[in-house]
Amino acid sequence: MTEQTIAQRTNNILVELFELEGEELTPESSLYEELGLDSLDSVDLIVALEKEFGFKVVRSVDEEKIRAIRLLKDLYGFIEEKINQG
């Protein structure tokens, strides 16, 4: 799966779940400051990403990586890593 496909599918989830505007979603967008997500939103987002991309987030393994996600490009990289592990 290409980075562009991952970004597009992830952005679609963000638009649908959180009613964000697609134009405001750039790789440099901050999930929390710019896009206004909070910790509860991040849980919903992870569940949606698991369904969309067919991977499972394992708290004991992935928690540190998830905490490091600040920008959309970080999220895209995490998804790509999870897909490639599968």
C-alpha positions as CSV (number, residue, x, y, z in Angstrom):
1,M,0.0,0.0,0.0
2,T,1.4,3.4,-0.9
3,E,1.9,6.3,1.4
4,Q,-0.5,8.3,-0.6
5,T,-3.2,5.6,-0.2
6,I,-2.6,5.5,3.5
7,A,-2.9,9.3,3.8
8,Q,-6.0,9.4,1.7
9,R,-7.8,6.6,3.6
10,T,-6.7,8.1,7.0
11,N,-7.9,11.6,6.0
12,N,-11.2,10.2,4.9
13,I,-11.7,8.7,8.4
14,L,-10.8,12.0,10.0
15,V,-13.3,13.9,7.8
16,E,-16.1,11.4,8.6
17,L,-15.4,10.8,12.3
18,F,-14.5,14.3,13.4
19,E,-16.2,16.5,10.7
20,L,-12.9,18.0,9.7
21,E,-12.4,19.7,6.4
22,G,-10.2,17.7,4.0
23,E,-8.3,20.9,2.9
24,E,-7.0,21.4,6.5
25,L,-5.4,17.9,6.6
26,T,-1.8,18.1,5.6
27,P,1.1,15.9,6.7
28,E,2.3,18.7,9.0
29,S,-1.1,19.2,10.7
30,S,-1.0,18.8,14.4
31,L,-3.6,16.3,15.6
32,Y,-4.2,18.0,18.9
33,E,-3.5,21.7,18.5
34,E,-4.6,22.3,14.9
35,L,-7.2,19.6,14.3
36,G,-8.6,19.7,17.9
37,L,-8.5,16.0,18.7
38,D,-8.4,15.0,22.3
39,S,-7.5,11.7,24.1
40,L,-11.0,10.3,23.7
41,D,-10.9,11.1,20.0
42,S,-7.6,9.3,19.7
43,V,-9.3,6.1,21.0
44,D,-12.1,6.4,18.4
45,L,-9.5,7.1,15.7
46,I,-7.4,4.0,16.6
47,V,-10.5,1.8,16.5
48,A,-11.5,3.2,13.1
49,L,-7.9,2.7,11.7
50,E,-7.8,-0.9,12.9
51,K,-11.0,-1.6,11.0
52,E,-9.9,0.3,7.9
53,F,-6.4,-1.2,7.6
54,G,-6.9,-4.5,9.3
55,F,-4.3,-4.3,12.0
56,K,-4.5,-4.5,15.8
57,V,-2.9,-2.0,18.2
58,V,-1.3,-3.8,21.1
59,R,-1.0,-1.5,24.0
60,S,2.0,-3.1,25.5
61,V,3.9,-3.0,22.2
62,D,2.5,0.2,20.6
63,E,1.8,2.6,23.5
64,E,5.1,4.4,23.3
65,K,4.8,4.9,19.5
66,I,1.2,6.1,19.8
67,R,2.2,8.7,22.5
68,A,4.9,10.0,20.0
69,I,2.3,10.7,17.3
70,R,1.8,14.5,17.1
71,L,1.5,15.2,13.4
72,L,-0.6,13.5,10.6
73,K,2.7,12.4,9.0
74,D,3.6,10.6,12.2
75,L,0.2,8.8,12.1
76,Y,0.7,7.8,8.5
77,G,4.1,6.3,9.4
78,F,2.7,4.4,12.3
79,I,-0.1,2.9,10.0
80,E,2.5,2.0,7.4
81,E,4.6,0.3,10.0
82,K,1.6,-1.7,11.4
83,I,0.6,-2.8,7.9
84,N,4.1,-4.0,7.0
85,Q,4.3,-6.0,10.3
86,G,1.1,-7.9,9.4
